[in-house]
Each structure stands twice: as C-alpha cells, then as structure tokens.
Amino acid sequence: MNRNTFIASCLFALLNIAALSAQAEASPKLDIQQVLSTVDDGGAACGVVNARMTYLDSHGQKQVFEYMKFADSCNEGS
C-alpha cells in the first residue's frame, strides 16, 4: 500500500466514524413510561411495514412514535 492510498483510507475511515456519530446523535431518545398500543400495516407477506406505538411519557402525556419494521410474518417458521 502506497502512502497516498494509506492516507485516503484513513480519511475515509474518519468520515465513516463521523457519519455514524452524527446518526447516533440524530436518533430519537424516547421517554416511555407505559406502552398503550402498537399497530402495524403488515399483511401476510414478509417485508418492511409502517408501524406506530402509542405510549405515555414520564409526564403522563400521550405520545405517538411512527417507525418502520419487518412484518411479524417474517418471524414465522424460524
């Protein structure tokens, strides 16, 4: 490995670390005291579906968190 390739590899690694760090900071930090319900748009097919969790936070306020997940049918038969 020559010097330029080594330097480029190091810079690429540093950029990846910075990007992962920025993603971690952007992740929501949920204040969940009690989950009230979870629902998803899943069907019989395995795949990514929209999901919604309704919960109470530590102040007793009802909150809704929307996210994507694999359908429950993806776990069947394993």
mmCIF file of the N, C-alpha and C atoms, coordinates in Angstrom:
data_MODEL
# 
_entry.id   MODEL 
# 
loop_
_atom_site.group_PDB 
_atom_site.id 
_atom_site.type_symbol 
_atom_site.label_atom_id 
_atom_site.label_alt_id 
_atom_site.label_comp_id 
_atom_site.label_asym_id 
_atom_site.label_entity_id 
_atom_site.label_seq_id 
_atom_site.pdbx_PDB_ins_code 
_atom_site.Cartn_x 
_atom_site.Cartn_y 
_atom_site.Cartn_z 
_atom_site.occupancy 
_atom_site.B_iso_or_equiv 
_atom_site.pdbx_formal_charge 
_atom_site.auth_seq_id 
_atom_site.auth_comp_id 
_atom_site.auth_asym_id 
_atom_site.auth_atom_id 
_atom_site.pdbx_PDB_model_num 
ATOM 1   N N  . MET A 1 1  ? 0.854   -1.174  0.000  1.00 0.00 ? 1  MET A N  1 
ATOM 2   C CA . MET A 1 1  ? 0.000   0.000   0.000  1.00 0.00 ? 1  MET A CA 1 
ATOM 3   C C  . MET A 1 1  ? 0.896   1.232   0.000  1.00 0.00 ? 1  MET A C  1 
ATOM 4   N N  . ASN A 1 2  ? 0.663   2.102   -0.959 1.00 0.00 ? 2  ASN A N  1 
ATOM 5   C CA . ASN A 1 2  ? 1.487   3.302   -1.004 1.00 0.00 ? 2  ASN A CA 1 
ATOM 6   C C  . ASN A 1 2  ? 0.941   4.369   -0.054 1.00 0.00 ? 2  ASN A C  1 
ATOM 7   N N  . ARG A 1 3  ? 1.695   5.411   0.087  1.00 0.00 ? 3  ARG A N  1 
ATOM 8   C CA . ARG A 1 3  ? 1.358   6.451   1.068  1.00 0.00 ? 3  ARG A CA 1 
ATOM 9   C C  . ARG A 1 3  ? 0.021   7.126   0.767  1.00 0.00 ? 3  ARG A C  1 
ATOM 10  N N  . ASN A 1 4  ? -0.247  7.464   -0.491 1.00 0.00 ? 4  ASN A N  1 
ATOM 11  C CA . ASN A 1 4  ? -1.499  8.128   -0.855 1.00 0.00 ? 4  ASN A CA 1 
ATOM 12  C C  . ASN A 1 4  ? -2.703  7.242   -0.587 1.00 0.00 ? 4  ASN A C  1 
ATOM 13  N N  . THR A 1 5  ? -2.576  5.954   -0.877 1.00 0.00 ? 5  THR A N  1 
ATOM 14  C CA . THR A 1 5  ? -3.671  5.013   -0.616 1.00 0.00 ? 5  THR A CA 1 
ATOM 15  C C  . THR A 1 5  ? -3.923  4.910   0.882  1.00 0.00 ? 5  THR A C  1 
ATOM 16  N N  . PHE A 1 6  ? -2.851  4.866   1.657  1.00 0.00 ? 6  PHE A N  1 
ATOM 17  C CA . PHE A 1 6  ? -2.989  4.792   3.111  1.00 0.00 ? 6  PHE A CA 1 
ATOM 18  C C  . PHE A 1 6  ? -3.677  6.032   3.666  1.00 0.00 ? 6  PHE A C  1 
ATOM 19  N N  . ILE A 1 7  ? -3.276  7.197   3.215  1.00 0.00 ? 7  ILE A N  1 
ATOM 20  C CA . ILE A 1 7  ? -3.883  8.454   3.670  1.00 0.00 ? 7  ILE A CA 1 
ATOM 21  C C  . ILE A 1 7  ? -5.355  8.514   3.273  1.00 0.00 ? 7  ILE A C  1 
ATOM 22  N N  . ALA A 1 8  ? -5.658  8.105   2.034  1.00 0.00 ? 8  ALA A N  1 
ATOM 23  C CA . ALA A 1 8  ? -7.055  8.104   1.580  1.00 0.00 ? 8  ALA A CA 1 
ATOM 24  C C  . ALA A 1 8  ? -7.893  7.137   2.416  1.00 0.00 ? 8  ALA A C  1 
ATOM 25  N N  . SER A 1 9  ? -7.334  5.990   2.746  1.00 0.00 ? 9  SER A N  1 
ATOM 26  C CA . SER A 1 9  ? -8.056  5.008   3.570  1.00 0.00 ? 9  SER A CA 1 
ATOM 27  C C  . SER A 1 9  ? -8.331  5.560   4.968  1.00 0.00 ? 9  SER A C  1 
ATOM 28  N N  . CYS A 1 10 ? -7.363  6.227   5.540  1.00 0.00 ? 10 CYS A N  1 
ATOM 29  C CA . CYS A 1 10 ? -7.546  6.828   6.867  1.00 0.00 ? 10 CYS A CA 1 
ATOM 30  C C  . CYS A 1 10 ? -8.615  7.911   6.845  1.00 0.00 ? 10 CYS A C  1 
ATOM 31  N N  . LEU A 1 11 ? -8.587  8.762   5.821  1.00 0.00 ? 11 LEU A N  1 
ATOM 32  C CA . LEU A 1 11 ? -9.600  9.811   5.716  1.00 0.00 ? 11 LEU A CA 1 
ATOM 33  C C  . LEU A 1 11 ? -10.993 9.217   5.537  1.00 0.00 ? 11 LEU A C  1 
ATOM 34  N N  . PHE A 1 12 ? -11.095 8.177   4.721  1.00 0.00 ? 12 PHE A N  1 
ATOM 35  C CA . PHE A 1 12 ? -12.376 7.509   4.517  1.00 0.00 ? 12 PHE A CA 1 
ATOM 36  C C  . PHE A 1 12 ? -12.890 6.922   5.832  1.00 0.00 ? 12 PHE A C  1 
ATOM 37  N N  . ALA A 1 13 ? -12.013 6.303   6.609  1.00 0.00 ? 13 ALA A N  1 
ATOM 38  C CA . ALA A 1 13 ? -12.403 5.735   7.898  1.00 0.00 ? 13 ALA A CA 1 
ATOM 39  C C  . ALA A 1 13 ? -12.881 6.828   8.851  1.00 0.00 ? 13 ALA A C  1 
ATOM 40  N N  . LEU A 1 14 ? -12.181 7.960   8.876  1.00 0.00 ? 14 LEU A N  1 
ATOM 41  C CA . LEU A 1 14 ? -12.587 9.070   9.744  1.00 0.00 ? 14 LEU A CA 1 
ATOM 42  C C  . LEU A 1 14 ? -13.941 9.629   9.341  1.00 0.00 ? 14 LEU A C  1 
ATOM 43  N N  . LEU A 1 15 ? -14.200 9.736   8.041  1.00 0.00 ? 15 LEU A N  1 
ATOM 44  C CA . LEU A 1 15 ? -15.503 10.221  7.574  1.00 0.00 ? 15 LEU A CA 1 
ATOM 45  C C  . LEU A 1 15 ? -16.616 9.265   7.970  1.00 0.00 ? 15 LEU A C  1 
ATOM 46  N N  . ASN A 1 16 ? -16.355 7.964   7.878  1.00 0.00 ? 16 ASN A N  1 
ATOM 47  C CA . ASN A 1 16 ? -17.361 6.981   8.291  1.00 0.00 ? 16 ASN A CA 1 
ATOM 48  C C  . ASN A 1 16 ? -17.662 7.079   9.781  1.00 0.00 ? 16 ASN A C  1 
ATOM 49  N N  . ILE A 1 17 ? -16.625 7.257   10.579 1.00 0.00 ? 17 ILE A N  1 
ATOM 50  C CA . ILE A 1 17 ? -16.827 7.395   12.030 1.00 0.00 ? 17 ILE A CA 1 
ATOM 51  C C  . ILE A 1 17 ? -17.639 8.648   12.329 1.00 0.00 ? 17 ILE A C  1 
ATOM 52  N N  . ALA A 1 18 ? -17.337 9.736   11.643 1.00 0.00 ? 18 ALA A N  1 
ATOM 53  C CA . ALA A 1 18 ? -18.073 10.991  11.852 1.00 0.00 ? 18 ALA A CA 1 
ATOM 54  C C  . ALA A 1 18 ? -19.532 10.830  11.437 1.00 0.00 ? 18 ALA A C  1 
ATOM 55  N N  . ALA A 1 19 ? -19.776 10.127  10.330 1.00 0.00 ? 19 ALA A N  1 
ATOM 56  C CA . ALA A 1 19 ? -21.146 9.923   9.867  1.00 0.00 ? 19 ALA A CA 1 
ATOM 57  C C  . ALA A 1 19 ? -21.932 9.067   10.847 1.00 0.00 ? 19 ALA A C  1 
ATOM 58  N N  . LEU A 1 20 ? -21.320 8.014   11.357 1.00 0.00 ? 20 LEU A N  1 
ATOM 59  C CA . LEU A 1 20 ? -22.002 7.157   12.335 1.00 0.00 ? 20 LEU A CA 1 
ATOM 60  C C  . LEU A 1 20 ? -22.294 7.917   13.617 1.00 0.00 ? 20 LEU A C  1 
ATOM 61  N N  . SER A 1 21 ? -21.378 8.749   14.030 1.00 0.00 ? 21 SER A N  1 
ATOM 62  C CA . SER A 1 21 ? -21.576 9.562   15.224 1.00 0.00 ? 21 SER A CA 1 
ATOM 63  C C  . SER A 1 21 ? -22.743 10.527  15.040 1.00 0.00 ? 21 SER A C  1 
ATOM 64  N N  . ALA A 1 22 ? -22.828 11.139  13.867 1.00 0.00 ? 22 ALA A N  1 
ATOM 65  C CA . ALA A 1 22 ? -23.929 12.071  13.592 1.00 0.00 ? 22 ALA A CA 1 
ATOM 66  C C  . ALA A 1 22 ? -25.257 11.345  13.568 1.00 0.00 ? 22 ALA A C  1 
ATOM 67  N N  . GLN A 1 23 ? -25.296 10.118  13.038 1.00 0.00 ? 23 GLN A N  1 
ATOM 68  C CA . GLN A 1 23 ? -26.536 9.338   13.028 1.00 0.00 ? 23 GLN A CA 1 
ATOM 69  C C  . GLN A 1 23 ? -26.963 8.996   14.444 1.00 0.00 ? 23 GLN A C  1 
ATOM 70  N N  . ALA A 1 24 ? -26.022 8.641   15.292 1.00 0.00 ? 24 ALA A N  1 
ATOM 71  C CA . ALA A 1 24 ? -26.356 8.284   16.668 1.00 0.00 ? 24 ALA A CA 1 
ATOM 72  C C  . ALA A 1 24 ? -26.959 9.472   17.403 1.00 0.00 ? 24 ALA A C  1 
ATOM 73  N N  . GLU A 1 25 ? -26.446 10.669  17.143 1.00 0.00 ? 25 GLU A N  1 
ATOM 74  C CA . GLU A 1 25 ? -26.972 11.860  17.793 1.00 0.00 ? 25 GLU A CA 1 
ATOM 75  C C  . GLU A 1 25 ? -28.357 12.205  17.276 1.00 0.00 ? 25 GLU A C  1 
ATOM 76  N N  . ALA A 1 26 ? -28.676 11.829  16.038 1.00 0.00 ? 26 ALA A N  1 
ATOM 77  C CA . ALA A 1 26 ? -29.970 12.140  15.443 1.00 0.00 ? 26 ALA A CA 1 
ATOM 78  C C  . ALA A 1 26 ? -31.051 11.143  15.860 1.00 0.00 ? 26 ALA A C  1 
ATOM 79  N N  . SER A 1 27 ? -30.662 10.041  16.475 1.00 0.00 ? 27 SER A N  1 
ATOM 80  C CA . SER A 1 27 ? -31.637 9.037   16.894 1.00 0.00 ? 27 SER A CA 1 
ATOM 81  C C  . SER A 1 27 ? -32.515 9.592   18.002 1.00 0.00 ? 27 SER A C  1 
ATOM 82  N N  . PRO A 1 28 ? -33.819 9.318   17.919 1.00 0.00 ? 28 PRO A N  1 
ATOM 83  C CA . PRO A 1 28 ? -34.707 9.826   18.960 1.00 0.00 ? 28 PRO A CA 1 
ATOM 84  C C  . PRO A 1 28 ? -34.474 9.096   20.280 1.00 0.00 ? 28 PRO A C  1 
ATOM 85  N N  . LYS A 1 29 ? -34.576 9.835   21.353 1.00 0.00 ? 29 LYS A N  1 
ATOM 86  C CA . LYS A 1 29 ? -34.482 9.237   22.680 1.00 0.00 ? 29 LYS A CA 1 
ATOM 87  C C  . LYS A 1 29 ? -35.876 9.319   23.281 1.00 0.00 ? 29 LYS A C  1 
ATOM 88  N N  . LEU A 1 30 ? -36.525 8.174   23.327 1.00 0.00 ? 30 LEU A N  1 
ATOM 89  C CA . LEU A 1 30 ? -37.912 8.133   23.759 1.00 0.00 ? 30 LEU A CA 1 
ATOM 90  C C  . LEU A 1 30 ? -38.018 8.079   25.274 1.00 0.00 ? 30 LEU A C  1 
ATOM 91  N N  . ASP A 1 31 ? -38.967 8.802   25.801 1.00 0.00 ? 31 ASP A N  1 
ATOM 92  C CA . ASP A 1 31 ? -39.277 8.830   27.237 1.00 0.00 ? 31 ASP A CA 1 
ATOM 93  C C  . ASP A 1 31 ? -40.550 8.005   27.419 1.00 0.00 ? 31 ASP A C  1 
ATOM 94  N N  . ILE A 1 32 ? -40.400 6.694   27.514 1.00 0.00 ? 32 ILE A N  1 
ATOM 95  C CA . ILE A 1 32 ? -41.554 5.793   27.570 1.00 0.00 ? 32 ILE A CA 1 
ATOM 96  C C  . ILE A 1 32 ? -41.771 5.315   29.001 1.00 0.00 ? 32 ILE A C  1 
ATOM 97  N N  . GLN A 1 33 ? -42.922 5.668   29.546 1.00 0.00 ? 33 GLN A N  1 
ATOM 98  C CA . GLN A 1 33 ? -43.294 5.194   30.873 1.00 0.00 ? 33 GLN A CA 1 
ATOM 99  C C  . GLN A 1 33 ? -44.180 3.960   30.745 1.00 0.00 ? 33 GLN A C  1 
ATOM 100 N N  . GLN A 1 34 ? -45.119 3.997   29.779 1.00 0.00 ? 34 GLN A N  1 
ATOM 101 C CA . GLN A 1 34 ? -46.045 2.882   29.595 1.00 0.00 ? 34 GLN A CA 1 
ATOM 102 C C  . GLN A 1 34 ? -46.480 2.822   28.123 1.00 0.00 ? 34 GLN A C  1 
ATOM 103 N N  . VAL A 1 35 ? -46.356 1.637   27.517 1.00 0.00 ? 35 VAL A N  1 
ATOM 104 C CA . VAL A 1 35 ? -46.821 1.443   26.142 1.00 0.00 ? 35 VAL A CA 1 
ATOM 105 C C  . VAL A 1 35 ? -48.317 1.156   26.186 1.00 0.00 ? 35 VAL A C  1 
ATOM 106 N N  . LEU A 1 36 ? -49.094 1.932   25.420 1.00 0.00 ? 36 LEU A N  1 
ATOM 107 C CA . LEU A 1 36 ? -50.539 1.744   25.369 1.00 0.00 ? 36 LEU A CA 1 
ATOM 108 C C  . LEU A 1 36 ? -50.943 0.799   24.245 1.00 0.00 ? 36 LEU A C  1 
ATOM 109 N N  . SER A 1 37 ? -50.305 0.941   23.067 1.00 0.00 ? 37 SER A N  1 
ATOM 110 C CA . SER A 1 37 ? -50.624 0.051   21.951 1.00 0.00 ? 37 SER A CA 1 
ATOM 111 C C  . SER A 1 37 ? -49.531 0.104   20.899 1.00 0.00 ? 37 SER A C  1 
ATOM 112 N N  . THR A 1 38 ? -49.454 -0.956  20.111 1.00 0.00 ? 38 THR A N  1 
ATOM 113 C CA . THR A 1 38 ? -48.593 -0.988  18.937 1.00 0.00 ? 38 THR A CA 1 
ATOM 114 C C  . THR A 1 38 ? -49.406 -1.577  17.791 1.00 0.00 ? 38 THR A C  1 
ATOM 115 N N  . VAL A 1 39 ? -49.328 -0.954  16.637 1.00 0.00 ? 39 VAL A N  1 
ATOM 116 C CA . VAL A 1 39 ? -50.028 -1.437  15.442 1.00 0.00 ? 39 VAL A CA 1 
ATOM 117 C C  . VAL A 1 39 ? -49.087 -1.301  14.257 1.00 0.00 ? 39 VAL A C  1 
ATOM 118 N N  . ASP A 1 40 ? -49.301 -2.147  13.237 1.00 0.00 ? 40 ASP A N  1 
ATOM 119 C CA . ASP A 1 40 ? -48.532 -2.016  12.011 1.00 0.00 ? 40 ASP A CA 1 
ATOM 120 C C  . ASP A 1 40 ? -49.419 -2.299  10.811 1.00 0.00 ? 40 ASP A C  1 
ATOM 121 N N  . ASP A 1 41 ? -48.930 -1.910  9.646  1.00 0.00 ? 41 ASP A N  1 
ATOM 122 C CA . ASP A 1 41 ? -49.660 -2.091  8.397  1.00 0.00 ? 41 ASP A CA 1 
ATOM 123 C C  . ASP A 1 41 ? -49.350 -3.439  7.763  1.00 0.00 ? 41 ASP A C  1 
ATOM 124 N N  . GLY A 1 42 ? -48.762 -4.355  8.523  1.00 0.00 ? 42 GLY A N  1 
ATOM 125 C CA . GLY A 1 42 ? -48.305 -5.629  7.987  1.00 0.00 ? 42 GLY A CA 1 
ATOM 126 C C  . GLY A 1 42 ? -49.431 -6.506  7.487  1.00 0.00 ? 42 GLY A C  1 
ATOM 127 N N  . GLY A 1 43 ? -49.103 -7.298  6.499  1.00 0.00 ? 43 GLY A N  1 
ATOM 128 C CA . GLY A 1 43 ? -50.040 -8.266  5.953  1.00 0.00 ? 43 GLY A CA 1 
ATOM 129 C C  . GLY A 1 43 ? -49.441 -9.651  6.068  1.00 0.00 ? 43 GLY A C  1 
ATOM 130 N N  . ALA A 1 44 ? -49.810 -10.506 5.160  1.00 0.00 ? 44 ALA A N  1 
ATOM 131 C CA . ALA A 1 44 ? -49.322 -11.873 5.178  1.00 0.00 ? 44 ALA A CA 1 
ATOM 132 C C  . ALA A 1 44 ? -47.908 -11.984 4.606  1.00 0.00 ? 44 ALA A C  1 
ATOM 133 N N  . ALA A 1 45 ? -47.485 -11.008 3.821  1.00 0.00 ? 45 ALA A N  1 
ATOM 134 C CA . ALA A 1 45 ? -46.174 -11.079 3.181  1.00 0.00 ? 45 ALA A CA 1 
ATOM 135 C C  . ALA A 1 45 ? -45.086 -10.534 4.100  1.00 0.00 ? 45 ALA A C  1 
ATOM 136 N N  . CYS A 1 46 ? -43.914 -11.129 3.977  1.00 0.00 ? 46 CYS A N  1 
ATOM 137 C CA . CYS A 1 46 ? -42.754 -10.660 4.729  1.00 0.00 ? 46 CYS A CA 1 
ATOM 138 C C  . CYS A 1 46 ? -42.179 -9.430  4.030  1.00 0.00 ? 46 CYS A C  1 
ATOM 139 N N  . GLY A 1 47 ? -41.894 -8.389  4.785  1.00 0.00 ? 47 GLY A N  1 
ATOM 140 C CA . GLY A 1 47 ? -41.306 -7.172  4.237  1.00 0.00 ? 47 GLY A CA 1 
ATOM 141 C C  . GLY A 1 47 ? -41.319 -6.067  5.267  1.00 0.00 ? 47 GLY A C  1 
ATOM 142 N N  . VAL A 1 48 ? -40.863 -4.901  4.878  1.00 0.00 ? 48 VAL A N  1 
ATOM 143 C CA . VAL A 1 48 ? -40.836 -3.744  5.768  1.00 0.00 ? 48 VAL A CA 1 
ATOM 144 C C  . VAL A 1 48 ? -42.199 -3.069  5.748  1.00 0.00 ? 48 VAL A C  1 
ATOM 145 N N  . VAL A 1 49 ? -42.726 -2.776  6.932  1.00 0.00 ? 49 VAL A N  1 
ATOM 146 C CA . VAL A 1 49 ? -44.050 -2.161  7.060  1.00 0.00 ? 49 VAL A CA 1 
ATOM 147 C C  . VAL A 1 49 ? -43.966 -0.940  7.970  1.00 0.00 ? 49 VAL A C  1 
ATOM 148 N N  . ASN A 1 50 ? -44.938 -0.056  7.852  1.00 0.00 ? 50 ASN A N  1 
ATOM 149 C CA . ASN A 1 50 ? -45.055 1.086   8.756  1.00 0.00 ? 50 ASN A CA 1 
ATOM 150 C C  . ASN A 1 50 ? -45.672 0.603   10.060 1.00 0.00 ? 50 ASN A C  1 
ATOM 151 N N  . ALA A 1 51 ? -45.192 1.149   11.173 1.00 0.00 ? 51 ALA A N  1 
ATOM 152 C CA . ALA A 1 51 ? -45.706 0.775   12.484 1.00 0.00 ? 51 ALA A CA 1 
ATOM 153 C C  . ALA A 1 51 ? -45.876 2.026   13.335 1.00 0.00 ? 51 ALA A C  1 
ATOM 154 N N  . ARG A 1 52 ? -46.717 1.911   14.364 1.00 0.00 ? 52 ARG A N  1 
ATOM 155 C CA . ARG A 1 52 ? -46.997 3.049   15.242 1.00 0.00 ? 52 ARG A CA 1 
ATOM 156 C C  . ARG A 1 52 ? -47.127 2.536   16.677 1.00 0.00 ? 52 ARG A C  1 
ATOM 157 N N  . MET A 1 53 ? -46.455 3.192   17.592 1.00 0.00 ? 53 MET A N  1 
ATOM 158 C CA . MET A 1 53 ? -46.547 2.868   19.015 1.00 0.00 ? 53 MET A CA 1 
ATOM 159 C C  . MET A 1 53 ? -47.129 4.084   19.731 1.00 0.00 ? 53 MET A C  1 
ATOM 160 N N  . THR A 1 54 ? -48.172 3.863   20.507 1.00 0.00 ? 54 THR A N  1 
ATOM 161 C CA . THR A 1 54 ? -48.765 4.907   21.330 1.00 0.00 ? 54 THR A CA 1 
ATOM 162 C C  . THR A 1 54 ? -48.354 4.618   22.771 1.00 0.00 ? 54 THR A C  1 
ATOM 163 N N  . TYR A 1 55 ? -47.869 5.631   23.451 1.00 0.00 ? 55 TYR A N  1 
ATOM 164 C CA . TYR A 1 55 ? -47.346 5.430   24.805 1.00 0.00 ? 55 TYR A CA 1 
ATOM 165 C C  . TYR A 1 55 ? -47.546 6.680   25.658 1.00 0.00 ? 55 TYR A C  1 
ATOM 166 N N  . LEU A 1 56 ? -47.363 6.496   26.955 1.00 0.00 ? 56 LEU A N  1 
ATOM 167 C CA . LEU A 1 56 ? -47.365 7.614   27.904 1.00 0.00 ? 56 LEU A CA 1 
ATOM 168 C C  . LEU A 1 56 ? -45.924 7.912   28.272 1.00 0.00 ? 56 LEU A C  1 
ATOM 169 N N  . ASP A 1 57 ? -45.564 9.209   28.287 1.00 0.00 ? 57 ASP A N  1 
ATOM 170 C CA . ASP A 1 57 ? -44.225 9.578   28.714 1.00 0.00 ? 57 ASP A CA 1 
ATOM 171 C C  . ASP A 1 57 ? -44.195 9.742   30.238 1.00 0.00 ? 57 ASP A C  1 
ATOM 172 N N  . SER A 1 58 ? -43.060 10.129  30.772 1.00 0.00 ? 58 SER A N  1 
ATOM 173 C CA . SER A 1 58 ? -42.921 10.228  32.229 1.00 0.00 ? 58 SER A CA 1 
ATOM 174 C C  . SER A 1 58 ? -43.761 11.345  32.833 1.00 0.00 ? 58 SER A C  1 
ATOM 175 N N  . HIS A 1 59 ? -44.335 12.229  31.996 1.00 0.00 ? 59 HIS A N  1 
ATOM 176 C CA . HIS A 1 59 ? -45.217 13.297  32.468 1.00 0.00 ? 59 HIS A CA 1 
ATOM 177 C C  . HIS A 1 59 ? -46.686 12.915  32.307 1.00 0.00 ? 59 HIS A C  1 
ATOM 178 N N  . GLY A 1 60 ? -46.946 11.670  31.867 1.00 0.00 ? 60 GLY A N  1 
ATOM 179 C CA . GLY A 1 60 ? -48.319 11.220  31.684 1.00 0.00 ? 60 GLY A CA 1 
ATOM 180 C C  . GLY A 1 60 ? -48.947 11.683  30.381 1.00 0.00 ? 60 GLY A C  1 
ATOM 181 N N  . GLN A 1 61 ? -48.157 12.266  29.491 1.00 0.00 ? 61 GLN A N  1 
ATOM 182 C CA . GLN A 1 61 ? -48.668 12.752  28.216 1.00 0.00 ? 61 GLN A CA 1 
ATOM 183 C C  . GLN A 1 61 ? -48.661 11.627  27.181 1.00 0.00 ? 61 GLN A C  1 
ATOM 184 N N  . LYS A 1 62 ? -49.754 11.513  26.425 1.00 0.00 ? 62 LYS A N  1 
ATOM 185 C CA . LYS A 1 62 ? -49.830 10.503  25.374 1.00 0.00 ? 62 LYS A CA 1 
ATOM 186 C C  . LYS A 1 62 ? -48.978 10.945  24.186 1.00 0.00 ? 62 LYS A C  1 
ATOM 187 N N  . GLN A 1 63 ? -48.137 10.043  23.699 1.00 0.00 ? 63 GLN A N  1 
ATOM 188 C CA . GLN A 1 63 ? -47.250 10.309  22.568 1.00 0.00 ? 63 GLN A CA 1 
ATOM 189 C C  . GLN A 1 63 ? -47.432 9.208   21.530 1.00 0.00 ? 63 GLN A C  1 
ATOM 190 N N  . VAL A 1 64 ? -47.116 9.508   20.280 1.00 0.00 ? 64 VAL A N  1 
ATOM 191 C CA . VAL A 1 64 ? -47.166 8.520   19.206 1.00 0.00 ? 64 VAL A CA 1 
ATOM 192 C C  . VAL A 1 64 ? -45.810 8.525   18.505 1.00 0.00 ? 64 VAL A C  1 
ATOM 193 N N  . PHE A 1 65 ? -45.257 7.339   18.323 1.00 0.00 ? 65 PHE A N  1 
ATOM 194 C CA . PHE A 1 65 ? -43.978 7.188   17.636 1.00 0.00 ? 65 PHE A CA 1 
ATOM 195 C C  . PHE A 1 65 ? -44.210 6.317   16.410 1.00 0.00 ? 65 PHE A C  1 
ATOM 196 N N  . GLU A 1 66 ? -43.898 6.860   15.230 1.00 0.00 ? 66 GLU A N  1 
ATOM 197 C CA . GLU A 1 66 ? -44.058 6.116   13.982 1.00 0.00 ? 66 GLU A CA 1 
ATOM 198 C C  . GLU A 1 66 ? -42.683 5.667   13.505 1.00 0.00 ? 66 GLU A C  1 
ATOM 199 N N  . TYR A 1 67 ? -42.610 4.426   13.024 1.00 0.00 ? 67 TYR A N  1 
ATOM 200 C CA . TYR A 1 67 ? -41.340 3.850   12.600 1.00 0.00 ? 67 TYR A CA 1 
ATOM 201 C C  . TYR A 1 67 ? -41.596 2.760   11.569 1.00 0.00 ? 67 TYR A C  1 
ATOM 202 N N  . MET A 1 68 ? -40.537 2.200   11.026 1.00 0.00 ? 68 MET A N  1 
ATOM 203 C CA . MET A 1 68 ? -40.645 1.100   10.075 1.00 0.00 ? 68 MET A CA 1 
ATOM 204 C C  . MET A 1 68 ? -40.008 -0.131  10.699 1.00 0.00 ? 68 MET A C  1 
ATOM 205 N N  . LYS A 1 69 ? -40.579 -1.306  10.386 1.00 0.00 ? 69 LYS A N  1 
ATOM 206 C CA . LYS A 1 69 ? -40.060 -2.559  10.929 1.00 0.00 ? 69 LYS A CA 1 
ATOM 207 C C  . LYS A 1 69 ? -40.374 -3.682  9.955  1.00 0.00 ? 69 LYS A C  1 
ATOM 208 N N  . PHE A 1 70 ? -39.781 -4.853  10.211 1.00 0.00 ? 70 PHE A N  1 
ATOM 209 C CA . PHE A 1 70 ? -40.144 -6.018  9.427  1.00 0.00 ? 70 PHE A CA 1 
ATOM 210 C C  . PHE A 1 70 ? -41.483 -6.537  9.913  1.00 0.00 ? 70 PHE A C  1 
ATOM 211 N N  . ALA A 1 71 ? -42.315 -6.992  8.996  1.00 0.00 ? 71 ALA A N  1 
ATOM 212 C CA . ALA A 1 71 ? -43.628 -7.539  9.334  1.00 0.00 ? 71 ALA A CA 1 
ATOM 213 C C  . ALA A 1 71 ? -43.463 -8.740  10.250 1.00 0.00 ? 71 ALA A C  1 
ATOM 214 N N  . ASP A 1 72 ? -44.456 -8.974  11.099 1.00 0.00 ? 72 ASP A N  1 
ATOM 215 C CA . ASP A 1 72 ? -44.413 -10.110 12.008 1.00 0.00 ? 72 ASP A CA 1 
ATOM 216 C C  . ASP A 1 72 ? -44.338 -11.434 11.253 1.00 0.00 ? 72 ASP A C  1 
ATOM 217 N N  . SER A 1 73 ? -44.878 -11.478 10.039 1.00 0.00 ? 73 SER A N  1 
ATOM 218 C CA . SER A 1 73 ? -44.854 -12.709 9.259  1.00 0.00 ? 73 SER A CA 1 
ATOM 219 C C  . SER A 1 73 ? -43.430 -13.102 8.879  1.00 0.00 ? 73 SER A C  1 
ATOM 220 N N  . CYS A 1 74 ? -42.466 -12.184 8.963  1.00 0.00 ? 74 CYS A N  1 
ATOM 221 C CA . CYS A 1 74 ? -41.080 -12.501 8.651  1.00 0.00 ? 74 CYS A CA 1 
ATOM 222 C C  . CYS A 1 74 ? -40.475 -13.423 9.712  1.00 0.00 ? 74 CYS A C  1 
ATOM 223 N N  . ASN A 1 75 ? -41.040 -13.406 10.910 1.00 0.00 ? 75 ASN A N  1 
ATOM 224 C CA . ASN A 1 75 ? -40.509 -14.216 12.014 1.00 0.00 ? 75 ASN A CA 1 
ATOM 225 C C  . ASN A 1 75 ? -41.145 -15.595 12.102 1.00 0.00 ? 75 ASN A C  1 
ATOM 226 N N  . GLU A 1 76 ? -42.212 -15.823 11.374 1.00 0.00 ? 76 GLU A N  1 
ATOM 227 C CA . GLU A 1 76 ? -42.899 -17.108 11.455 1.00 0.00 ? 76 GLU A CA 1 
ATOM 228 C C  . GLU A 1 76 ? -42.066 -18.203 10.804 1.00 0.00 ? 76 GLU A C  1 
ATOM 229 N N  . GLY A 1 77 ? -42.105 -19.378 11.417 1.00 0.00 ? 77 GLY A N  1 
ATOM 230 C CA . GLY A 1 77 ? -41.411 -20.523 10.855 1.00 0.00 ? 77 GLY A CA 1 
ATOM 231 C C  . GLY A 1 77 ? -39.920 -20.559 11.102 1.00 0.00 ? 77 GLY A C  1 
ATOM 232 N N  . SER A 1 78 ? -39.437 -19.704 11.991 1.00 0.00 ? 78 SER A N  1 
ATOM 233 C CA . SER A 1 78 ? -37.999 -19.718 12.253 1.00 0.00 ? 78 SER A CA 1 
ATOM 234 C C  . SER A 1 78 ? -37.675 -20.530 13.479 1.00 0.00 ? 78 SER A C  1 
# 
